[in-house]
Each structure stands twice: as C-alpha cells, then as structure tokens.
Amino acid sequence: MQTKKRGYAHVTDGLGEHLSETDLLERWAAGDAHVEGTAFSGLAPSDVDASGAKYENVAFRSCLFDHVDFEDSTFENVVFSGCRFIACNMERSWLNHVDFCSCSAPGLSLAHGRLTSVYLSDSQLTFADLSDCTVMTLRARSTNLSEATFDKARLKGLDLVDCDLTRNSFVRTPLAGIDLSSCRIGGFTVSSDYRELKGLIIDESQALDLIGYLGIRIKGYDA
C-alpha cells in the first residue's frame, strides 16, 4: 500500500529494509545502480561515488552522507528523514516527488538539476546551490535557505512559508509572482537594474529590506 504523507513522495507505508548497506555500496561501486522498494536507517557512507544511480520508492532515515557524490542521479518517490549531508553533490540530478524532512544539508549542490514536486520541511540548506535549476513545484516550510544561490534558475510553483532567504543570489532569475511575504528576506544579490525583483510579492513590513535597491534612504534607519 502506498500513502502520501506530509509531502509529495509516495513511499510504501511501513517500508522495511530490504537491502543492506554493504549491498548498496556494492551497487554504487558497480555504477548505474538501481535501488528500489527499500528503506535505510543509520547509513554513514563517506567519500563515495554514487553518481548515475536511480532510486524509486526509497526511504533514508537518520543517515549521514559525508562527501557522497550523487551527481546525475534520479530520485523518484524518495524520503530523506533526519538525514545529514556533508559536502554532498546532487548536480544534474532529477528529484521527482522527493521529501527532505528535518534534514541538514549545508552547501548541497543541486546545480543544473531538475526539481519536480520537492518538499522541504524543518531543514537546513544554507549555502545550497540551485543555480541553473529547473524547478517545477518546490514547497518549503520552516527551512533555512540563507545564502543559497538561485542564479539563472527557472522557478515555477515556488511555495515558501516561514523560510530564511536572507543573502540569497537571484541573478538572472525572475521572481515575478513569487510570494515571500512570510519569509525572512534581505541582502539579495541581483542584477544591476534589479529586474529580478519586478513582480515579487512581499509584505509591507518587508519593504525596508528591499527599498535600498531603489537608492532610497529612510531618515533614522540604517539599512
């Protein structure tokens, strides 16, 4: 039986561990691994090339990925719960119906990737790199994305609530129609003509965070 819980991933309810860590490492070593219908708990791979793999209906619980290269991989209906990523790479990967719940992934690179129905909840993704990404539905709740890079990204269906987006870079990424009214913003890096900010939706209380881009100074307020 498959269920849809908090996010987008459709993972079998009560999914058990049908593949050992040793088996997984062997599949990674062989290249182009296909991992399907299993859960993993407490994995701690380090300095591993896991590029080019495909994951379907998989749950990773309380795993530590240290310098793991997931480049050019496919994640479809995958849940990462309570996982930690240290200097990991998911560049050029496709994340389709993937949930990150209570995860820590500072500096995670998703550059040149494709994100379709991705859910972030109560997670830390400071300094994440989503440059040149194609995003089709990304929902984030109570997640720290401060100092993340979204340069040249194509964003559609971005739904952010109570997220930290301070000091983000959005160079050549239009933000028209995106609602950041419940998020922490400010210190954005954009083009010299600020065209990326046109049509951005913010709360009136956030105006001070962006008014400096217009060259306006408010007396008594040091921006």
Secondary structure, DSSP 4 states (H G I P E B T S, - for coil): -EEE-SSS-EEETT----S-HHHHHHHHHHSS-EEEEEEEES---EEEE-TT-EEEEEEEES-EEEEEE-TT-EEEEEEEES-EEES-B-TT-EEEEEEEES-B-TT-B-TT-EEEEEEEES-B-TT-B-TT-EEEEEEEES-B-TT-B-TT-EEEEEEEES-B-TT-B-TT---TT-B-TTSB----B--TT-GGGTT-B--GGGHHHHGGGGT---TT---
